[in-house]
Amino acid sequence: MKDTTPPFERVWALVRRIPRGRVATYGQLSELIDRRLTPVGVGWAVRAAGEDSIPWHRVVNARGGISTDDQHPGLQRALLETEGVAFDAEGRIDLVKFGWRPKKR
């Protein structure tokens, strides 16, 4: 049966499943919702959710970097570091080490 949940709500539900100390990419979330939103659309969904409703800081770009840092410079990185996520010298996260791999539901 096809999931008729609106795409933004599907993104929010997935982001809530990302555990502490792990990250997911915009593209990965797009794939998990059967590409009902592009990775850019996933970014819009994350931003639309509001800061306190989902762990938005656990979503990063395909290179393991922080895509936008204009509203609260350094906040996303600081939140991830408090969860044990490490950044390299270029400000990127090792997606093999810290990437979230959800179990199929």
NORZI-V398741 format. One record per run of one state. SS is the DSSP state (~ for helix, > for strand, _ for the rest). FROM is the first residue (numbers start at 0). LEN is the number of residues. If there is no record, write none. Layout:
SS&FROM&LEN, SS&FROM&LEN
//
This chain:
_&0&6, ~&6&11, _&17&5, >&22&3, ~&25&7, _&32&6, ~&38&10, _&48&7, ~&55&3, >&58&2, _&60&14, ~&74&8, _&82&4, >&86&1, _&87&5, >&92&1, _&93&1, ~&94&4, >&98&1, _&99&6
//
